[in-house]
Amino acid sequence: MIAYTRVYDMSKSVRISEEFHEFVTAHKRENETMEETLRRLIGGPHPEDVAGILSSETATAMRDRLENKRETDAKEKNKLRERFE
């Protein structure tokens, strides 16, 4: 069985096994979100810990590049899909 966890506001869905979901849930602390639990378990940085590392100009440039990459990827996927229709 597969468990789905959805985090809202810039969310992504991640498919995980029921066993792993139970493991994470068992390690979740009171008043802690699933994201916070996962970050704690894997040692990922908390957003507050990395805030301010990039200048606003660099962050904006990175966001723009990522958006362009997503658009390019979407166009390429559509072209490939059209070839097989």
C-alpha positions in Angstrom: 0.0 0.0 0.0 1.2 3.5 -0.9 0.7 6.5 1.3 0.5 10.0 -0.1 1.6 13.1 1.8 0.7 16.5 0.4 2.3 19.7 1.7 0.5 22.9 0.6 1.9 26.2 -0.6 4.5 25.3 -3.3 3.8 21.7 -2.6 4.9 18.5 -4.2 3.4 15.0 -3.8 5.8 12.2 -2.9 4.9 8.6 -3.2 6.2 6.6 -0.3 5.6 3.1 1.1 3.1 2.6 3.9 6.0 1.3 6.1 8.1 4.4 5.5 5.1 6.7 6.2 4.5 4.8 9.5 8.2 5.2 10.3 8.1 9.0 9.7 4.8 9.4 11.6 6.2 7.4 14.5 9.2 9.9 14.7 7.0 13.0 14.3 7.1 15.2 17.3 4.1 17.1 18.7 3.5 20.4 16.8 6.0 19.3 14.1 5.0 19.2 10.4 5.8 16.2 8.3 8.3 18.3 6.4 10.0 19.3 9.6 10.1 15.7 10.7 11.6 14.6 7.3 14.2 17.4 7.4 15.2 16.5 11.0 15.5 12.8 10.1 17.6 13.3 7.0 19.5 16.3 8.3 18.3 18.7 5.6 18.6 22.5 6.2 15.7 24.4 7.7 14.8 27.3 5.4 15.5 29.8 8.3 19.1 28.3 8.5 19.8 29.2 4.8 17.8 32.5 4.5 19.9 35.4 3.4 22.7 33.3 1.8 21.9 34.6 -1.7 21.5 38.2 -2.7 18.0 39.1 -3.9 19.5 39.6 -7.4 21.1 36.2 -7.4 17.9 34.6 -6.1 15.8 36.3 -8.8 18.2 35.2 -11.5 18.1 31.6 -10.2 14.3 31.7 -10.1 14.2 33.0 -13.7 16.6 30.3 -14.9 14.5 27.6 -13.2 11.3 28.9 -14.8 12.9 29.0 -18.2 14.2 25.5 -17.7 10.7 24.3 -16.8 9.2 26.0 -19.8 11.8 24.5 -22.1 11.3 21.0 -20.6 7.5 21.4 -21.1 8.0 22.3 -24.7 10.3 19.4 -25.3 7.9 17.0 -23.7 5.1 18.3 -25.8 7.2 17.9 -29.0 8.1 14.3 -28.0 4.4 13.5 -27.2 3.3 14.9 -30.6 5.8 12.6 -32.3 4.1 9.5 -30.8 0.5 10.6 -31.5 
